[in-house]
Each structure stands twice: as C-alpha cells, then as structure tokens.
Amino acid sequence: MSAEFGGRTGRQGKLSRWLRGRRPEPAVDEGGREALLLAAAGAGLPLAPAAHPAGYGCSCDRVGCPTPARHPVSFAWQTQSTTDRSQIERWARHQPQANFITATGMVHDVLDVPLEAGHEAWERLLEAGVEVGPVAQSDDGRMLFFTLTRGTPEDEDEWWPCELDCHPETMDEHPGLRWHCRGSYVLVPPARLPGDDSRSVHWLRGPEHPLPDPLSLLEYLTDACARHVGEHPDQAAAAAWPSRR
C-alpha cells in the first residue's frame, strides 16, 4: 500500500515539476519599463494598458486592426486611465508585453508632428530660448511634444479638435499637425511598434521636464510642418490619420 502511495506521489511530483516548467517566467524589465511608466505617471500623465505588437500585427483579435499596437485594450480607457502607482505596477507586472497609452485633455495635450518637421522646430525653439517640455519620438516617423492641456477654453475658437489636420478645409492651414486633446490618446514611452523589434516610442526629453503652454510651441511647429509638407507633399498626405478616438 505504502509502495503504491509512494509511486503515486512520485508521479504527482513529476507532474508538478512539469507544470511548473510550463508556467511562463516573469518578464525581465531590461529597459526599466516599469520605472519609465511610473515616472510618466509621477509627472501627472494618466496611463492605461494598450495592445502590443504580434509580429507585424496587433495583439488584439480584430482582423485588419487599423492601428496595431497603438490602441487601448479597454473601451473604458478614459475612465480607466490613472496615475495611481500601485495600479500601474500591477498592470505592468501582470501584462509584461503591453504598451501603455496616456489619455490627453485631462492634464496634458500632445502636439504630434512629422519627425523631420519636429526636429527642425525643436532646434528653432532651443535657439529662441523657448521652454520645451517632454518630447518623444515614434519610429513610425512622428515626434510628440507634450504640453499643458488647453482643456475647453471659454472661447470655443481657441479649442482645436484632435482631428484638425484630417479635414480638407484645414490641411493647408495646419499641415501635418495633430493636436491630441480631449478624447484622444498617444502611446507613452516605452512602447514597441509592429515590425522590427527595434521600432519603438521613446523619450528624447523625459517627463521630468515641466509641461509648457501649447501656444508657445505652436507657431514653430506649424511653420516647420508647412515646410515639411511643401518639400514632401506625398509623404505628408500618406501620414495623415484621425487623432480623435
């Protein structure tokens, strides 16, 4: 009897060891992913989990996802977005592959421009002594300038909707610029993009820098975007897509 029991125990022990071996190991946070996310949240940027790359596609189950690895995983992302440290730690540890988005129009807006135009504007801003806040680069050819939110000013003419650059009647006036404000979001670094494993969204200037008023950057960015569109009209037209979610 004891021999039979011992044999069963042995088999169970082997099974337990095999099952333990099948469990995925916790992801190694080689790039300080969690620390970077917490730094963004500590600067007041509300975060929520997003999809991640699956090869050249998206981790979501949507066939032909139009924004692979660039969208939230929950339809309730606006209410889910938070700066709570413990919640972000749980998300980061339980979803080790996930990208994160930051919801705009609450604390901050994002001025999103073509990469070449963004670098040109940044150089001009530094030369002029204008304070620039956090800046991120997306390896799909965009540059993100993080600013204070304009919210909903009393003068409705001052409030630019996120899809500003996507309507034919405004493309000529503000070419290539996407203003992410209320009801929109962007990927927050560190984030991975589909395709080559090296493609990412990363900080050029971190979230520890104070958020500037967007109007202090706007003239420089729109001028640079206008020049960019004039030099690369086909490229700029192909890059335009709605920012309103």
WOWOWO-V54895 format. One record per residue. RES is the residue in one letter. PSI is psi in whole degrees, 0 to 359 (999 if undefined). BURIAL is 1 if it has 9 or more other C-alpha atoms within 8 Angstrom, else 0. Layout:
res: <RES;RES>
psi: <PSI;PSI>
burial: <BURIAL;BURIAL>
This chain:
res: <M;S;A;E;F;G;G;R;T;G;R;Q;G;K;L;S;R;W;L;R;G;R;R;P;E;P;A;V;D;E;G;G;R;E;A;L;L;L;A;A;A;G;A;G;L;P;L;A;P;A;A;H;P;A;G;Y;G;C;S;C;D;R;V;G;C;P;T;P;A;R;H;P;V;S;F;A;W;Q;T;Q;S;T;T;D;R;S;Q;I;E;R;W;A;R;H;Q;P;Q;A;N;F;I;T;A;T;G;M;V;H;D;V;L;D;V;P;L;E;A;G;H;E;A;W;E;R;L;L;E;A;G;V;E;V;G;P;V;A;Q;S;D;D;G;R;M;L;F;F;T;L;T;R;G;T;P;E;D;E;D;E;W;W;P;C;E;L;D;C;H;P;E;T;M;D;E;H;P;G;L;R;W;H;C;R;G;S;Y;V;L;V;P;P;A;R;L;P;G;D;D;S;R;S;V;H;W;L;R;G;P;E;H;P;L;P;D;P;L;S;L;L;E;Y;L;T;D;A;C;A;R;H;V;G;E;H;P;D;Q;A;A;A;A;A;W;P;S;R;R>
psi: <313;326;319;318;318;320;319;319;320;317;320;323;319;319;318;317;322;318;321;323;336;342;136;140;149;141;141;126;70;324;13;35;309;319;321;320;318;327;320;315;322;334;1;8;114;132;155;151;147;170;168;165;145;87;238;5;206;151;346;166;14;126;127;40;124;340;67;129;15;8;157;159;344;141;342;30;330;319;336;331;135;161;8;120;313;322;317;322;317;313;313;324;326;342;70;342;347;141;172;146;159;130;125;166;1;300;324;158;170;127;116;116;162;145;312;316;322;316;321;314;321;316;317;322;318;319;325;355;22;134;126;134;209;141;133;153;133;127;7;12;25;159;135;119;116;130;171;153;145;347;230;87;157;322;106;337;340;344;114;122;159;330;21;313;4;357;133;326;347;351;320;326;322;64;135;355;131;125;105;114;223;130;10;180;163;159;139;138;148;136;147;144;154;154;226;134;340;350;128;175;123;157;134;332;117;171;356;347;139;147;127;168;131;330;338;340;341;314;318;319;318;322;315;321;321;318;320;315;323;326;332;64;319;318;318;321;322;334;343;132;155;141;342;130;999>
burial: <0;0;0;0;0;0;0;0;0;0;0;0;0;0;0;0;0;0;0;0;0;0;0;0;0;0;0;0;0;0;0;0;1;1;0;1;1;1;1;1;1;1;0;0;1;1;1;1;1;1;1;1;1;0;0;0;1;1;1;0;0;0;0;0;1;0;0;1;1;1;1;1;1;0;0;0;1;0;0;0;1;1;1;0;1;0;0;1;1;0;1;1;0;0;0;1;0;1;1;1;1;1;1;1;1;1;1;1;1;1;1;1;1;1;1;0;1;1;1;1;1;0;0;1;1;1;0;0;0;1;0;1;1;1;1;1;1;1;1;0;0;1;1;1;1;1;1;1;1;1;1;0;0;0;0;0;0;0;1;0;1;1;1;1;1;1;0;0;0;1;1;0;0;1;1;1;1;1;1;1;1;1;1;1;1;1;1;1;1;1;1;1;1;1;1;0;0;0;1;1;1;1;1;0;1;1;1;0;1;0;1;1;1;1;0;0;1;0;0;1;1;1;1;1;1;1;1;1;1;0;0;0;1;0;0;1;0;0;0;1;0;1;1;1;0>
